[in-house]
Amino acid sequence: MKTFEKIAKRYALTSSYYKHRQMGCPDTLAEIYDYLQQHGELPFRYEGDNWSYDAMCERQKRPGVYLSQYLTPDRTARQMAALAVRYFDNDSRIVDACCGTGQLTRALIAEGVHPSAIIGFDVDRELVDIYERLYPTVDAMQMRFEEIDFRCENIIANPPFETAACILFFDWLTKVQRSGDYAVLLLPHGFIDKQRPKAIQETMRHFLIHYRTSMQEPFARTNCRAEIAVLERL
């Protein structure tokens, strides 16, 4: 844990904290969490109830979004979690693939899923660091989805949106799921209907679509359109 001096003048998170942040003040989400533990308050003024999501969105204003890190907004995360509770096998763990800051894990817990029933993983060490701090009783791993080789009966995910990466994600799903397993996914709008490249439909033939609906709220930092889909492995 990194030690921080208490900040005398706290700026508002929105449009101000990262603009005026001084050297030595918390930068990453994990550092902000450590500051909160040390001083009992966030290093910025904040009146919301999900600082890790809002701070990440603010932080992305400067370096921009990379690795398709379009964080799942709260309402969409809650909608996906409700679908997961409806469709998933309650006796099997839920895998939060590409977990990011834990938006979907947070929503699952709010829906009554016990943290010990969730596994989260992400390729980004910084995001795994904050995920581990926010959800200490959830198993967390820094891994690429291609490196996960155990069976994942229940998967919830906001995977990468680039076409090639999304195809790889679906190819991975076919390897870690068996017939009757489910996935609740946030996908680029219309991706599962695309006829080109051929790999999309070649992979989609392994899944039955039970439910799909357009995302009703925007991502921060992008105009990408998305939809929620519930898929069953055939």
N, C-alpha and C positions, 0 to 999 in steps of 0.2 A: 504493500500500500504506500502510495506517495503522500508525503506530508505537505500541507498547504497552509500559508498564513491566512488569517481571516481577512476577507475583502471589506474594506471600510465603505466604499461606495459601490453598491450593486446596481448594475444596469438592468433594464428589462430584457428578457430573453429575446423577444420579437424585435428584430432589426437593429438591436443595440449591443447585446452582450458580445457577440463575436466580432462586431465592428470595433468595439473599444477595448477588447480584452488585452490586458497587459501581459508581458512576458512573465511566466511563472504562475499565471492563473490557470485553472483547469481548462483543458481543451477537449480531450476525448470524453466520451460518455463515461468510461470507467473512472477517469479522473474526477469528473463531476460527482459521481457516486461516492468516491472516497472523500471528497470535500464535504458532502452531505453527512457522511458518517462522523467526520471529525468535528463539524461545527453545528450540526443540527439544523442546517438551512442550506438551500442551494446557493451557488455563487452568483445567481442572477435573480431578479424579481420575476415571480411566476405565479399565476393564479389558476392554472389548469390542473388537471389530474393525471397527466401522462407525460411527465417532463422528458423522459428518454426519447419518446417519439418526436415531440416538438423540438427538442434540442438537436436531434439528428437532422431534422428538416431544415432548421436554421443553419446548422453547420454546413449543410450541402450547398448553401448559397454561394460560398466562396470557391471551394474546389470543384463544385459541381457533382453530379451523380456519376458513379462509375460502377462496373460490375452489375448493372441493372438493379441497383439498390433503391428501387421505388418502394418505400415502406407502405405496408398495408394500412390504410386509414382505419380509424376505430370502428366506424359503423360497418364497414365491409368485413373487418376481422370478426366482429360479433356475429354477423350473418353467416360467415364461413364456419365459425365454431358451433353455431346452432345446427347447421347442416351436418357437421361431424358427429355431434351427439346423436342426431337422428339416424344416420346411416352406419356408423362404425360399430364394429364388434366390441362390446364393452369389456370383454375379457382380455383384449389385446392392447398393447401399448400404442400410443399415438406418436408418430414420428413427425416432428415439425421440421421439414426439410428446408434448407436455406432460411434458417430461422431469423436472421437479422437481429434486431433489438428485442425480439420476442413478442411482437404484436399479436400473433396468432396464439402463442402460448398464454399470454395474458387473457385473451378472450376465452380460451378453453377453460382456464381456471375459473373465470367468472361464470361459466356455464356449469360449473360443478365438477369438472374433471380434476382429480387429485394430481398434484405436481409429480408424484412418483410414477404416474402412468404416462408421462410424456418424456420423449427423447428429442433434443434439439441439436441440430448441427448447422454449421455455416463455414464457408471457406475463409472468411475474413476474421483474423485474430482479434481485431479491435471489437467487432460486434459480438464475438463469442465471449470476450472479457466482460462486457456489460451484461450479456445474457446470464452468465454464471453468477454475477453479483445480484441481479434482480430476481433470479429464480434459483437459489442455491440448492434446492432439493430436486431439481430437474437434472437428469443426466445430459451433459452438454459436451460436444466434441467439435474441434476444429478440423473439418474434413471437407473434401469435395464430394458431391453426391456420388460420383463414379467410384469412390473409394468405399462406400457403404455396401457391404456384400451380404448382410443378414436380411432375413425376411422382414418386410415392413407391411403388416396386414392393414394398418390404418395410416394413411399419409395425408397431411395437410400442408399446403405449401403455396408460396408466392415465388415461383421459380424465375430464373433469368428470362428476359423477354426477347433477346436476340434470337432470330429464327434457328440458327445452327445450335445454339446452346439449349433452346427449348426442345429441339429434336433429340439431343443427347439426353435431356432430362427424361423424356418419354421412353427412350430406349432403356434407360436405367430402371424406370418403373416396371418395364416388362421383365426385368431380371430379378427384382427384389419382391415382386408381388406374385401371388398364385391366384388361381381361379376363385372368385368370390371375395377377393380383397378390394378395398375401396380407397379412393383418393378424392379429396376436396381441394380443388386447385383454383388459383387466380391466374388467368391466362390472357395473352394478347387477344383482343377482340377478333373473332373469326379465325384464329389460328387452326382450330381443329377442323375447319371446313376447307382449308387450303388444299389444292390439288398439286401444287408445286412448292417445293421440291417433292418428288415422289415419296421420300422417306416419311413424310408426315402421315399420309394415308396408309402406308405400309405398317406404320407403328400403331395408328389409331384403330386398325382392325382387331387389335388385341383388347379393346376396351368397349364397354357398353356405356353410353351416356344416359344417366338417369335424370339429370337436372342441369339446366344452364340458365343463367340470367345475366343481363348486362350489369356492370358495376355502376352504382347510382351516385357515386361521389368521385371527385377527381383525386389523382395522386398529387402530392406536392412535387414541384420541380420538373414536371413533364406533362405533356398533353396526350400521352399514350392512353388509348381506350382499352378497357379490360373487361373480362367477364368471369363469373364464377361458374365452375363446372364440377359436377359430381360424377365420377367415373368408377365403373366396376371392372376389374380384370376378368377377362373371359378365360 
